[in-house]
Amino acid sequence: MENTETEELTSNGQLVKSSNGDFQSIVTHIDSNNLSVNKIIDAIKAAIVEVVELEITTWVAEPSNQSDAELQDSPETAKKGNRIYTKINLVDGDIENEVGSQFLAGGPYAELLNFHLTQVKDSREIIQKNIESVHKIYNILMEMYNSRKTSQF
């Protein structure tokens, strides 16, 4: 899934823009011949933009008359009011919640509310793992850079 949202960060008084998904592109194009500190910094900035926010959505797809092949070609999206949605931003400390009426007591999917809340609770572990992964990637890229720098001398 490609996300074209643009995140803006301020670094040393300069505005840094990074589109979600840039991390994969940056890392894919890094090799030992073009590895620089700037590329490492760009990769880490892109990764940080991606790990500071976690979105959790629980929804039930409505039955369809379409064939399985047609359903794969046209993915449905969860509609507001017909989903449980939580967005957690680590930097701002903001947590947004949306609970559709179908998931409240008496609604046909009320039992899924506890499932969603469990997912939100477990998200702390996901976020921690994401941060650890960014740290490991940084270390790997710096090792590659230092190794390349040492071999040039």
Residue frames as qw, qx, qy, qz and C-alpha x, y, z in Angstrom:
[[0.000, 0.891, 0.454, 0.000, 0.00, 0.00, 0.00],
 [0.436, 0.250, -0.001, 0.865, 1.47, 3.35, -0.97],
 [0.218, -0.838, -0.419, 0.275, 0.82, 6.34, 1.22],
 [0.452, 0.517, 0.119, 0.717, 1.54, 9.78, -0.16],
 [0.367, -0.911, -0.189, 0.020, 1.01, 11.76, 3.03],
 [0.502, 0.536, -0.284, 0.617, 3.83, 14.21, 3.55],
 [0.622, -0.677, -0.270, 0.287, 5.31, 14.71, 6.98],
 [0.288, 0.796, -0.174, 0.502, 7.26, 17.85, 7.84],
 [0.744, -0.482, -0.230, 0.401, 10.01, 17.99, 10.44],
 [0.085, 0.964, -0.190, 0.168, 12.20, 20.85, 11.53],
 [0.886, -0.177, -0.021, 0.429, 15.91, 20.13, 11.74],
 [0.491, -0.251, 0.049, 0.833, 18.41, 22.87, 12.63],
 [0.157, 0.581, 0.101, -0.792, 15.89, 25.51, 11.58],
 [0.228, 0.241, -0.655, -0.679, 15.38, 23.89, 8.18],
 [0.786, 0.134, 0.240, -0.554, 12.15, 22.31, 7.02],
 [0.060, -0.254, 0.938, 0.230, 12.59, 18.66, 6.11],
 [0.768, 0.162, 0.018, -0.619, 9.86, 16.97, 4.08],
 [0.063, -0.231, 0.966, 0.093, 9.58, 13.23, 3.87],
 [0.727, -0.005, -0.277, -0.628, 6.87, 11.18, 2.23],
 [0.745, -0.233, 0.579, -0.237, 5.82, 8.00, 3.97],
 [0.919, 0.328, 0.215, 0.041, 7.40, 5.16, 2.06],
 [0.316, 0.870, -0.370, 0.074, 10.63, 7.07, 1.32],
 [0.522, -0.588, 0.615, -0.056, 12.56, 4.85, 3.71],
 [0.851, 0.130, 0.503, 0.078, 12.17, 1.78, 1.52],
 [0.612, 0.777, 0.048, 0.144, 13.14, 3.74, -1.57],
 [0.036, -0.891, 0.437, -0.112, 16.19, 5.29, 0.07],
 [0.619, -0.436, 0.653, -0.020, 17.47, 2.01, 1.53],
 [0.857, 0.355, 0.372, 0.042, 16.80, 0.13, -1.72],
 [0.561, 0.797, -0.050, 0.219, 19.05, 2.54, -3.61],
 [0.289, -0.832, 0.471, -0.047, 21.90, 2.56, -1.09],
 [0.966, 0.113, -0.123, 0.196, 24.89, 0.45, -1.98],
 [0.701, -0.476, 0.041, 0.530, 28.53, 0.55, -0.97],
 [0.495, 0.277, 0.280, 0.775, 29.41, 2.78, -3.94],
 [0.037, -0.601, -0.207, -0.771, 27.03, 5.62, -3.11],
 [0.580, -0.625, -0.493, 0.173, 26.81, 5.37, 0.68],
 [0.221, 0.455, -0.207, 0.838, 27.26, 8.74, 2.36],
 [0.091, -0.217, -0.658, 0.715, 26.43, 10.23, 5.72],
 [0.361, 0.139, -0.037, -0.921, 23.73, 12.31, 4.01],
 [0.592, -0.041, -0.663, -0.456, 22.06, 9.16, 2.63],
 [0.387, -0.183, -0.832, 0.354, 22.18, 7.55, 6.06],
 [0.079, 0.208, 0.396, -0.891, 20.63, 10.65, 7.63],
 [0.481, 0.068, -0.330, -0.810, 17.93, 10.73, 4.92],
 [0.552, -0.112, -0.810, -0.163, 17.11, 7.07, 5.55],
 [0.263, -0.238, -0.739, 0.573, 16.88, 7.56, 9.31],
 [0.234, 0.153, 0.135, -0.951, 14.71, 10.69, 8.93],
 [0.564, -0.005, -0.522, -0.639, 12.35, 8.78, 6.66],
 [0.503, -0.160, -0.842, 0.112, 12.24, 5.85, 9.09],
 [0.080, -0.183, -0.572, 0.796, 11.54, 8.13, 12.04],
 [0.410, 0.059, -0.129, -0.901, 8.63, 9.74, 10.19],
 [0.635, -0.063, -0.657, -0.402, 7.19, 6.27, 9.67],
 [0.517, -0.170, -0.790, 0.282, 7.61, 4.98, 13.25],
 [0.008, -0.034, 0.427, -0.904, 6.33, 7.97, 15.23],
 [0.585, 0.059, 0.090, -0.804, 2.73, 7.29, 14.30],
 [0.052, 0.043, 0.996, 0.053, 0.75, 4.09, 14.58],
 [0.568, 0.025, -0.102, -0.816, -2.73, 3.63, 13.17],
 [0.129, 0.066, 0.982, -0.122, -4.99, 0.77, 14.23],
 [0.537, 0.083, -0.174, -0.821, -8.24, 0.16, 12.38],
 [0.229, 0.118, 0.959, -0.120, -10.80, -2.55, 13.09],
 [0.533, 0.273, -0.051, -0.799, -13.70, -2.97, 10.70],
 [0.565, 0.163, 0.808, -0.042, -15.97, -5.61, 9.28],
 [0.099, 0.160, -0.595, -0.782, -16.30, -5.82, 5.52],
 [0.670, 0.254, 0.277, -0.641, -19.84, -6.03, 4.26],
 [0.654, 0.143, 0.725, 0.162, -20.79, -9.10, 2.20],
 [0.219, 0.555, -0.352, -0.721, -20.42, -8.57, -1.52],
 [0.850, 0.383, 0.296, -0.209, -21.83, -10.11, -4.68],
 [0.384, 0.776, -0.479, -0.144, -18.47, -9.70, -6.42],
 [0.952, 0.090, -0.256, 0.139, -16.20, -12.65, -7.14],
 [0.722, -0.559, 0.057, 0.403, -12.97, -13.11, -5.13],
 [0.593, 0.176, 0.266, 0.739, -10.90, -11.89, -8.11],
 [0.041, 0.765, 0.276, 0.580, -12.96, -8.70, -8.38],
 [0.552, -0.823, -0.132, 0.011, -12.65, -8.07, -4.64],
 [0.735, -0.308, 0.120, 0.592, -8.85, -8.30, -4.83],
 [0.412, 0.393, 0.298, 0.766, -8.78, -5.72, -7.62],
 [0.157, -0.656, -0.122, -0.728, -10.94, -3.20, -5.74],
 [0.400, -0.156, -0.721, 0.544, -10.04, -3.16, -2.05],
 [0.307, -0.817, -0.419, -0.249, -12.63, -1.73, 0.29],
 [0.231, 0.329, -0.429, 0.809, -11.81, 0.94, 2.80],
 [0.262, -0.496, -0.727, 0.395, -13.23, 1.34, 6.25],
 [0.038, -0.671, -0.287, -0.682, -15.73, 4.17, 6.38],
 [0.036, -0.210, 0.493, -0.843, -15.97, 6.59, 9.30],
 [0.639, -0.126, 0.211, -0.729, -18.72, 5.48, 11.63],
 [0.958, 0.096, -0.143, -0.229, -18.33, 1.90, 10.40],
 [0.726, 0.299, -0.476, 0.396, -15.00, 1.23, 12.08],
 [0.603, -0.772, -0.008, 0.201, -12.97, 1.51, 15.24],
 [0.608, 0.610, -0.122, 0.494, -9.92, 3.64, 14.57],
 [0.556, -0.784, 0.018, 0.276, -7.05, 4.68, 16.83],
 [0.591, 0.644, -0.157, 0.460, -4.08, 6.84, 15.88],
 [0.663, -0.680, -0.029, 0.313, -1.17, 7.21, 18.28],
 [0.457, 0.778, -0.184, 0.389, 1.49, 9.87, 17.71],
 [0.786, -0.292, -0.291, 0.460, 4.61, 9.31, 19.84],
 [0.377, 0.249, -0.070, 0.889, 6.07, 12.76, 19.26],
 [0.264, -0.459, -0.070, -0.845, 3.00, 14.79, 20.18],
 [0.068, 0.025, 0.854, -0.516, 1.64, 12.23, 22.64],
 [0.561, 0.121, -0.014, -0.819, -1.72, 12.48, 20.90],
 [0.164, 0.120, 0.978, 0.049, -4.14, 9.58, 20.78],
 [0.488, 0.115, -0.164, -0.849, -7.18, 9.82, 18.53],
 [0.231, 0.135, 0.958, -0.099, -10.04, 7.34, 18.81],
 [0.527, 0.088, -0.242, -0.810, -13.11, 6.81, 16.71],
 [0.231, 0.084, 0.956, -0.162, -15.69, 4.17, 17.58],
 [0.342, -0.107, -0.551, -0.754, -18.47, 3.50, 15.08],
 [0.621, -0.193, 0.250, -0.717, -21.95, 2.90, 16.41],
 [0.877, 0.085, -0.401, -0.252, -21.97, -0.73, 15.20],
 [0.588, 0.208, -0.665, 0.410, -19.23, -1.50, 17.74],
 [0.248, -0.361, 0.436, -0.786, -21.00, -0.03, 20.78],
 [0.239, 0.086, 0.892, -0.374, -23.08, -2.06, 23.24],
 [0.565, 0.496, 0.488, -0.443, -26.10, -3.46, 21.44],
 [0.429, 0.667, -0.391, -0.467, -24.44, -3.11, 18.04],
 [0.967, 0.201, -0.086, -0.130, -23.85, -6.15, 15.83],
 [0.740, 0.386, -0.380, 0.399, -20.07, -6.00, 16.30],
 [0.427, -0.837, 0.163, -0.302, -19.85, -4.94, 19.96],
 [0.911, -0.341, 0.148, 0.178, -17.58, -7.88, 20.81],
 [0.729, 0.428, 0.010, 0.535, -14.90, -6.48, 18.49],
 [0.114, -0.927, 0.119, -0.337, -14.42, -3.41, 20.68],
 [0.722, -0.608, 0.324, 0.056, -12.42, -5.46, 23.22],
 [0.856, 0.202, 0.248, 0.406, -10.38, -6.97, 20.36],
 [0.358, 0.796, 0.019, 0.487, -9.50, -3.46, 19.15],
 [0.386, -0.870, 0.209, -0.226, -8.61, -2.28, 22.64],
 [0.874, -0.305, 0.299, 0.232, -6.28, -5.27, 23.01],
 [0.706, 0.475, 0.172, 0.496, -4.62, -4.30, 19.73],
 [0.029, 0.906, -0.085, 0.413, -4.13, -0.75, 20.99],
 [0.672, -0.687, 0.275, -0.034, -2.65, -2.05, 24.25],
 [0.880, -0.037, 0.319, 0.350, -0.30, -4.32, 22.30],
 [0.492, 0.821, 0.050, 0.285, 0.73, -1.40, 20.09],
 [0.332, -0.883, 0.332, 0.013, 3.25, -0.28, 22.70],
 [0.754, -0.251, 0.547, 0.262, 5.24, -3.40, 21.94],
 [0.665, 0.580, 0.354, 0.310, 4.95, -2.77, 18.18],
 [0.111, 0.978, -0.079, 0.158, 6.15, 0.81, 18.59],
 [0.535, -0.703, 0.454, 0.118, 9.07, -0.30, 20.76],
 [0.786, 0.053, 0.527, 0.320, 10.09, -2.90, 18.15],
 [0.495, 0.803, 0.211, 0.258, 9.84, -0.27, 15.40],
 [0.129, -0.955, 0.260, -0.056, 12.14, 2.07, 17.31],
 [0.683, -0.442, 0.548, 0.196, 14.62, -0.75, 17.97],
 [0.758, 0.390, 0.434, 0.292, 14.57, -1.62, 14.26],
 [0.287, 0.938, -0.012, 0.192, 15.38, 1.97, 13.27],
 [0.396, -0.810, 0.431, 0.036, 18.28, 1.93, 15.73],
 [0.781, -0.118, 0.564, 0.242, 19.59, -1.36, 14.31],
 [0.633, 0.666, 0.292, 0.267, 19.30, -0.05, 10.75],
 [0.013, 0.977, -0.199, 0.081, 21.21, 3.08, 11.72],
 [0.580, -0.591, 0.544, 0.135, 23.99, 0.94, 13.24],
 [0.789, 0.207, 0.514, 0.266, 24.17, -1.26, 10.13],
 [0.460, 0.846, 0.142, 0.229, 24.33, 1.73, 7.78],
 [0.177, -0.924, 0.337, -0.030, 27.03, 3.38, 9.91],
 [0.728, -0.326, 0.566, 0.208, 29.05, 0.14, 9.94],
 [0.718, 0.500, 0.387, 0.291, 28.79, -0.02, 6.15],
 [0.204, 0.963, -0.037, 0.174, 29.85, 3.63, 5.89],
 [0.415, -0.791, 0.448, 0.041, 32.78, 3.23, 8.29],
 [0.808, -0.053, 0.535, 0.241, 33.90, 0.03, 6.59],
 [0.604, 0.695, 0.259, 0.291, 33.83, 1.75, 3.20],
 [0.022, -0.975, 0.185, -0.119, 35.68, 4.75, 4.58],
 [0.619, -0.581, 0.514, 0.125, 38.37, 2.52, 6.16],
 [0.806, 0.165, 0.495, 0.280, 38.84, 0.49, 2.97],
 [0.450, 0.868, 0.097, 0.187, 39.46, 3.67, 0.93],
 [0.195, -0.907, 0.373, -0.008, 42.56, 4.53, 2.95]]
